[in-house]
Amino acid sequence: MREILRSQFVGTHELRKNLSKLLEALKEEGGEVVITQQGKPTAVIIDLEKYLEVQEALEEFSDPEYLAALLEARKEIREGKGVDAREVFRQKGL
């Protein structure tokens, strides 16, 4: 949610006037733009690369085995069974 607060907000009137410029900026810079209608956020436009990343993540989360492994890992971390990332990097020589 915090990420959306840093997004650029564009009203529908401005969107109609500057759609080509907006799309070109998204293509070059990435990110997202929140579209507002009567001052209220109603939609988000994101660059294609980010969209594909989100789609890939959704596919992973729809895999029951992946989700079960993720939930188990989170449980282990909460129980203090996790390994500090610095230790893993040290062990791998990174």
Secondary structure as UniProt FT lines:
FT   HELIX           2..5
FT   STRAND          8..11
FT   HELIX           12..29
FT   STRAND          32..37
FT   TURN            38..39
FT   STRAND          40..46
FT   HELIX           48..61
FT   HELIX           64..78
FT   TURN            79..80
FT   HELIX           85..91
FT   TURN            92..93
//
